Amino acid sequence: MNSTVLSNGIRFVVLVLVQGLLLKRVEFGGAFFEYIHLILYPVFIILLPLRTPTTLVIGLSFLIGISVDLFYWSLGVHAAAATATGFMRQGLLAVIQPRGGYNLLYSPSKKRMGAPWFFRYASFVMLFHLFYYFSVEAFTFVYIKDILLDTVVSFVFSMIILMMYVFIFDPEE
C-alpha cells in the first residue's frame, strides 16, 4: 500500500510539473496549430488504483486540476474538468468492465488489462476531459465549432503523448 501511495504521489508531482512547466509552454504557429493543446495530467486520474474510493478519486482529481490551474493562471477551469473526469471515471469503469471483472488490487494499466482495453479506456477519459475542459473554458456553446476543433485536435496530440508516457514508464501499480 505504501508503494502505491508513494508511486501515485510521485506521479502527481511529476505530471503537474511537466504540464505546468513544459507542456504549457509548447506553442505551434499557424491557423490550424492554434487548436493544439498538449494536456497530459489526466493520466493521473486514469492510472489511479481501482480500489480507490470515488470520493478520494474526485478529491485527488480536484487537487491535480487546481494545481495545474496555478501554473496556467486559470480560475478553476482545469479543476472543474479534472473533477468531472474523476466523477465520471467510476461509471466508465463499470461500463467497460472486462468479462472476468477487475482485480481491485491493481491500477488499470496496459500491462494488466491489455493494450486495446487500456487505450480504449484512456481515450474515453481523455476525450471527455478535453471536451469538458474546452466547454468550460469557452463557457458557451456559441463557440461549439472551436470547442470541437480544440477537443479533436488536442485529443490526437495528447493521446500521442499519453501513449509515449505509458510505453516509456509502463506503470504497473
N, C-alpha and C positions, 0 to 999 in steps of 0.2 A: 504494500500500500504506500509506503514512504517513497519508493522509487517512482511510482505512478504520479504522486503529488509533485515530486521533485522534477520529473521529466516534463510534466504539464506546466509547472511554474517556469521552467527554463524556456519552454516553447512559447509561453505567453510573452515573456520579456523579449525574446528574440524576434517574434513576429511583430510586436508593437514597434520595436526599434527599426526593423527592416522596413516596415510600412511607413513609419514616420520620418525616418532619416534618409532612406534610399528611394523607395518607390514613389514617394510624394514628389520627389524632385525630377523624376523621369517625365520629360515632355517631348512630344513629337510635333513637328511643324506641319503645316498644310491644312487644307479644309477637312479632309477625311480623318486625319490623325487627331483632331481635337476631341474625337469621341473615344479615344483610348485612355482608359484609366486603369492602372495596374493595382488590383486590390487582392491581397494575399491573406490578411488577418482572419477571414472566416475559416481558414484551415484549423485554427484553434478550436472552434466550435465543432467542426466536422470530426476532429480526432479525439474529442473528449470521450472517456470510457463510457460504455453502455450502461453501467450501473450507477452513473452519476444521476442523482435526483433532478427532476425537471426544474425545481426551484433553484437549485445550485447552478444548473446549466444557464438558466435565464440570468441569474446574478452575475456569473462569470462573463456571459455574453455582453451584458451591460458594461461591466468593468473594462473589457477589452475595447469595446466601442468608444467609451468615454476617454480611454487612454489615447486612442487614435485621434479622437476629436481635439485633444490638447495639442497635438502636432499640426493638425490641419486648421486650427482656429475656427472650427465649425461649431455651431451651438447645438450639439446633440444629434446631428444627422447620422453619424456613424453609430452612436449609441442606440438610436431608435432602430436602425436597420439590424444591428447585431442582436438587440434584444428580441426583435420579431423573429429573427433567424433562430435564436436559441429556443424560443417558444414553439416554433414550427418543427423543430428537429425531431421531437418525440413522436409526433404524428406521422412524419415522413418515415421514420424508422419502423413504425408499426405497419405502414402500407407496403413497404418494400422488404419486409422480413423474409429471409430465406426459408425454405421448406422445413428444415430442421430447427428453426428458431435461432436465437442468438446465444452465444456463450457470454454471459454477463461479466465474466472475469476480464474481458479484453476490450480494447477500443476498436471501432470499425477501421480496419486498415486494409491496404491492398494485399498484404501477405496473409492475413487471417481470413478475409471474406472473399478474396479473389479479385483480380483487377477489374473485370467487367462490372461486378456488383459495386465495388468501391467507386469507380469513376461515374457510374450512373447516379449513385447517392451523392457524391461530391458535386456533380453537375446540377442536380436538383437544388441542393443547398445554395450553391454559388449563384445560380440563375435567380432564385428567389431573393437572395440577399442583394444582388445588384439591382434588380427591378425595384425592390422596396427602397433601397438607398437613393436611386435616381428619382423615384417618385417623391420621396420626402424632400430631397434637395430642390426639386422644381416646385413643389408644393401646390401644383395644379396640373390637371390633365390637359390643359390647353397646349402644353408642350409635349404631347404624347409621342410625336414623331421623334423629338430629341431624346425623350426618355427611352424609347425602344431602341434607337440607334446606339445611345450610350450603353444600354444593357447588353445588346447583342455583341457589339464590337469589344467592349470591356470583358464580356464573358469569354470570348475566344482567347484573348491575350492573357487574362487572369487564369484560365484553365491551363494554358501552356506553362505558366509559372508554377501553378499548383502541381502539375504532373512532374515538372523538374524537381520540385521540393520533395514530392513523395518518392521519386526514384532515387534521388541523391541521399536523403536521410532515412528512407524506409522505416517509418515509425511502426513499432510493434505493439507497444502497450496501450 
